């Protein structure tokens, strides 16, 4: 997989930031607190019309959620921050204005269900995106939120994560384009034109609330579909609420990751990204390096 051309341009004070809702409905108090946090950073917040909508498990029907994104582009926003995840982003993939998003070239930020849009942006625009906190979680952990704003302003350090010896499953050094996000969502994209290019990549995975057998099932599906054979590194988040009550969950999970990755791939797990309190943002679609000897995951390499 070839690296994308560039990161989006840094945002300046007063930049227009769009809050969109491509998936599930958001709790209004959490939305309000997140918007206030964005405004405190000096951004001008523009909400899509459907952000406060609820249609069962969706933030409005497909037409409303698609229109919400398009009206933010019409409004000249320089970044799109998802209100929350849930489910629904994949339902929009076949109808999104990919050519327009390519020429727009701004920041797209989110995690969990937003993995579908990260994958779509990589497949259809070749633009980098940012895996990180959404508006509803901006007040959950100040360190993660500060790092998010550093990325948006073009001030983030090259060091993405520091590794501990306990997080290393298989030693080595690997360099490749960062792809991934939520394991469940990635698995659901197999066979579609929006699934990632798996060749030579550093694959980041996270999930929430899944028992071990379901995680095993998804990794097995990726293996049987020949999607993991050429990755160069597998980087796991903290998988919050997964394996709850299961004996030796982490030991067994580490063994599954080592089994899923090719023998030459570096494997680390337990990094602070995803559904936990700490959700350290990092870019998808650009070159990263995993080095277990120097104990880092960083840009470039």
C-alpha positions as CSV (number, residue, x, y, z in Angstrom):
1,X,0.0,0.0,0.0
2,X,1.4,3.4,-0.9
3,X,1.3,6.3,1.6
4,X,-1.2,9.0,1.0
5,X,0.0,12.3,-0.3
6,X,-0.4,14.5,2.8
7,X,-2.1,15.2,6.1
8,X,-4.9,17.8,5.9
9,X,-3.8,21.5,6.4
10,X,-3.6,22.7,10.0
11,X,-6.6,24.6,11.4
12,X,-6.2,28.1,12.6
13,X,-8.1,29.8,15.4
14,X,-11.6,30.6,14.2
15,X,-11.7,27.7,11.7
16,X,-15.1,26.2,11.0
17,X,-15.4,22.7,12.5
18,X,-18.4,20.6,11.4
19,X,-20.1,18.2,13.8
20,X,-21.8,15.5,11.9
21,X,-23.8,12.4,12.8
22,X,-23.3,9.6,10.3
23,X,-24.2,6.8,12.7
24,X,-26.1,6.6,16.0
25,X,-28.0,9.3,18.0
26,X,-26.0,11.2,20.6
27,X,-26.8,12.1,24.2
28,X,-27.5,15.8,24.1
29,X,-25.7,16.7,27.3
30,X,-22.6,15.0,26.0
31,X,-22.9,16.8,22.7
32,X,-23.3,20.1,24.4
33,X,-20.2,19.6,26.5
34,X,-18.2,18.6,23.5
35,X,-19.3,21.6,21.5
36,X,-18.4,23.9,24.4
37,X,-14.9,22.3,24.5
38,X,-14.4,22.9,20.8
39,X,-15.5,26.5,21.1
40,X,-13.2,27.0,24.1
41,X,-10.3,26.1,21.7
42,X,-11.3,28.9,19.4
43,X,-13.1,26.9,16.7
44,X,-16.4,28.0,15.2
45,X,-18.7,25.0,15.5
46,X,-21.3,24.2,12.8
47,X,-23.8,21.4,13.6
48,X,-25.4,19.3,10.9
49,X,-29.2,19.5,10.9
50,X,-29.5,15.8,11.9
51,X,-27.0,15.9,14.8
52,X,-29.8,16.0,17.4
53,X,-32.1,13.6,15.6
54,X,-33.1,10.1,16.6
55,X,-34.6,7.4,14.4
56,X,-34.3,4.2,16.4
57,X,-30.6,3.4,16.5
58,X,-29.7,6.0,13.9
59,X,-29.3,9.8,14.0
60,X,-32.0,10.2,11.3
61,X,-32.6,8.1,8.2
62,X,-29.9,7.6,5.6
63,X,-31.1,10.7,3.6
64,X,-30.9,12.9,6.6
65,X,-27.5,11.7,7.7
66,X,-26.0,12.0,4.2
67,X,-27.6,15.5,3.8
68,X,-26.1,16.5,7.2
69,X,-22.5,15.8,5.9
70,X,-23.1,17.5,2.6
71,X,-24.5,20.7,4.2
72,X,-21.4,21.0,6.3
73,X,-19.3,20.9,3.2
74,X,-21.5,23.6,1.7
75,X,-20.9,25.6,4.9
76,X,-17.1,25.5,4.3
77,X,-16.0,23.5,7.3
78,X,-12.3,22.6,7.5
79,X,-12.9,19.5,9.6
80,X,-15.6,16.9,10.2
81,X,-15.8,15.6,13.8
82,X,-18.4,12.8,14.4
83,X,-20.8,13.3,17.2
84,X,-20.6,9.6,18.2
85,X,-20.4,6.1,16.7
86,X,-22.9,3.3,17.2
87,X,-23.9,2.0,13.8
88,X,-24.8,3.5,10.4
89,X,-21.7,4.9,8.8
90,X,-21.3,1.9,6.4
91,X,-24.9,2.4,5.2
92,X,-23.7,5.7,3.6
93,X,-20.5,4.5,1.9
94,X,-22.1,3.8,-1.5
95,X,-23.6,7.3,-1.7
96,X,-21.0,9.6,-0.2
97,X,-19.6,12.4,-2.5
98,X,-16.1,10.9,-2.8
99,X,-14.9,13.3,-5.5
100,X,-16.1,16.3,-3.5
101,X,-14.4,14.9,-0.3
102,X,-11.2,14.5,-2.3
103,X,-11.2,18.1,-3.4
104,X,-12.2,19.3,0.1
105,X,-9.3,17.5,1.7
106,X,-10.0,18.4,5.4
107,X,-9.8,16.5,8.6
108,X,-12.2,13.6,9.3
109,X,-12.1,12.5,13.0
110,X,-13.7,9.6,14.8
111,X,-13.3,6.0,15.9
112,X,-15.5,2.9,16.4
113,X,-18.2,2.9,13.7
114,X,-16.4,5.7,12.0
115,X,-13.9,3.0,10.9
116,X,-16.1,2.6,7.9
117,X,-15.5,6.2,6.8
118,X,-11.8,5.9,7.5
119,X,-11.7,2.9,5.2
120,X,-13.8,4.6,2.6
121,X,-11.6,7.7,2.6
122,X,-8.5,5.6,2.2
123,X,-10.1,3.6,-0.7
124,X,-11.7,6.5,-2.5
125,X,-9.8,9.6,-1.8
126,X,-6.3,8.6,-0.7
127,X,-6.5,11.2,2.1
128,X,-5.3,10.7,5.7
129,X,-7.8,10.7,8.5
130,X,-7.6,10.8,12.2
131,X,-8.6,8.0,14.5
132,X,-9.5,9.7,17.8
133,X,-12.1,11.1,20.2
134,X,-15.5,12.2,19.0
135,X,-17.5,15.1,20.2
136,X,-19.4,13.2,22.8
137,X,-16.2,12.0,24.3
138,X,-14.1,15.2,24.2
139,X,-14.5,15.8,27.9
140,X,-13.7,12.2,28.9
141,X,-9.9,12.5,29.0
142,X,-8.1,15.8,28.8
143,X,-4.8,14.4,27.6
144,X,-6.5,12.7,24.6
145,X,-8.4,15.8,23.8
146,X,-5.3,18.0,23.9
147,X,-3.5,15.6,21.6
148,X,-6.4,15.8,19.2
149,X,-6.2,19.5,19.0
150,X,-2.5,19.3,18.5
151,X,-3.2,17.1,15.4
152,X,-5.8,19.5,14.1
153,X,-3.4,22.4,14.5
154,X,-0.4,20.6,12.9
155,X,1.5,20.5,16.2
156,X,1.4,16.8,17.1
157,X,4.8,15.1,17.8
158,X,6.1,12.2,15.7
159,X,5.9,9.9,18.6
160,X,2.5,8.2,18.6
161,X,2.8,5.7,21.4
162,X,5.5,4.6,23.8
163,X,5.7,0.8,24.4
164,X,6.3,-1.1,27.5
165,X,7.8,-4.6,27.6
166,X,4.5,-6.0,28.8
167,X,2.8,-4.7,25.6
168,X,5.2,-6.6,23.2
169,X,3.8,-9.9,21.9
170,X,6.4,-10.4,19.2
171,X,9.6,-8.3,18.8
172,X,10.8,-6.6,15.7
173,X,10.8,-3.5,13.6
174,X,8.2,-2.8,11.0
175,X,7.3,0.1,8.7
176,X,4.1,0.5,6.7
177,X,1.0,2.6,6.2
178,X,-1.3,2.8,9.2
179,X,-4.8,1.3,8.6
180,X,-7.5,-0.1,10.7
181,X,-9.8,0.8,13.6
182,X,-12.7,-1.2,14.9
183,X,-12.3,-5.0,14.3
184,X,-16.0,-5.6,14.0
185,X,-16.4,-2.9,11.4
186,X,-13.4,-3.8,9.4
187,X,-14.6,-7.4,9.2
188,X,-18.0,-6.3,7.9
189,X,-16.3,-4.5,5.0
190,X,-14.6,-7.6,3.6
191,X,-15.6,-8.1,0.0
192,X,-16.7,-4.5,-0.5
193,X,-14.8,-1.9,-2.5
194,X,-14.3,0.0,0.8
195,X,-12.2,-2.5,2.6
196,X,-8.6,-1.5,3.3
197,X,-5.6,-2.4,1.1
198,X,-4.0,-4.9,3.5
199,X,-0.6,-5.2,1.7
200,X,2.4,-4.2,3.8
201,X,0.4,-2.3,6.3
202,X,0.6,-1.7,10.1
203,X,-2.9,-2.8,11.2
204,X,-4.4,-1.1,14.2
205,X,-7.3,-2.9,15.9
206,X,-9.7,-2.1,18.7
207,X,-13.2,-3.2,19.9
208,X,-15.5,-3.1,22.8
209,X,-17.7,-5.5,24.7
210,X,-16.9,-8.6,22.7
211,X,-16.4,-12.1,24.2
212,X,-13.2,-13.9,23.2
213,X,-14.9,-16.3,20.9
214,X,-16.3,-13.5,18.8
215,X,-12.9,-11.8,18.6
216,X,-11.5,-15.2,17.5
217,X,-14.2,-15.6,14.9
218,X,-13.5,-12.2,13.4
219,X,-9.7,-12.7,13.3
220,X,-10.3,-16.2,11.8
221,X,-12.5,-14.6,9.1
222,X,-9.8,-12.2,8.2
223,X,-7.3,-15.0,8.0
224,X,-9.5,-17.3,5.9
225,X,-10.1,-14.4,3.5
226,X,-6.3,-14.0,3.1
227,X,-6.4,-10.4,4.5
228,X,-3.7,-10.7,7.2
229,X,-0.9,-12.6,5.4
230,X,1.0,-9.6,4.2
231,X,0.6,-7.1,7.1
232,X,3.9,-6.1,8.6
233,X,2.7,-5.3,12.1
234,X,-0.4,-5.8,14.3
235,X,-1.1,-3.1,16.9
236,X,-3.9,-3.8,19.4
237,X,-5.7,-1.3,21.5
238,X,-7.2,-2.1,25.0
239,X,-10.4,-3.9,23.9
240,X,-12.5,-2.4,26.7
241,X,-15.1,-4.7,28.2
242,X,-14.0,-7.6,26.0
243,X,-13.7,-11.1,27.6
244,X,-15.5,-9.8,30.7
245,X,-15.5,-12.6,33.3
246,X,-13.4,-14.9,31.1
247,X,-10.4,-16.6,32.8
248,X,-7.0,-15.7,31.3
249,X,-8.6,-13.5,28.7
250,X,-5.5,-11.3,28.0
251,X,-3.2,-14.3,27.8
252,X,-5.5,-16.0,25.3
253,X,-6.1,-12.8,23.4
254,X,-2.4,-12.2,22.9
255,X,-2.1,-15.8,21.6
256,X,-4.9,-15.1,19.1
257,X,-3.1,-12.0,17.9
258,X,0.2,-13.8,17.4
259,X,-1.6,-16.6,15.6
260,X,-3.5,-14.2,13.3
261,X,-0.4,-12.2,12.2
262,X,2.1,-13.7,9.8
263,X,5.3,-15.1,11.6
264,X,7.4,-12.1,10.4
265,X,5.0,-9.4,11.7
266,X,5.6,-7.4,14.8
267,X,2.8,-7.7,17.3
268,X,2.0,-5.4,20.2
269,X,-1.2,-4.9,22.2
270,X,-2.7,-2.9,25.0
271,X,-2.0,0.5,23.6
272,X,-4.3,3.4,24.8
273,X,-6.6,3.9,21.9
274,X,-10.3,3.0,21.2
275,X,-13.2,2.8,23.6
276,X,-11.2,3.3,26.9
277,X,-11.1,6.4,28.9
278,X,-7.7,7.3,27.3
279,X,-8.2,7.4,23.5
280,X,-4.9,8.7,22.1
281,X,-5.5,10.0,18.5
282,X,-3.3,8.9,15.6
283,X,-3.5,9.3,11.8
284,X,-4.6,6.6,9.4
285,X,-3.2,6.5,5.9
286,X,0.4,7.6,6.4
287,X,3.6,5.8,7.1
288,X,4.4,4.7,10.6
289,X,7.1,2.7,12.3
290,X,6.8,0.1,15.1
291,X,10.0,-0.7,16.9
292,X,9.9,-2.9,20.0
293,X,13.6,-2.4,20.7
294,X,13.3,1.3,20.9
295,X,9.8,0.9,22.4
296,X,7.9,3.2,20.2
297,X,5.3,3.6,17.5
298,X,6.0,6.8,15.6
299,X,5.4,8.6,12.3
300,X,7.7,7.9,9.3
301,X,10.5,5.4,9.4
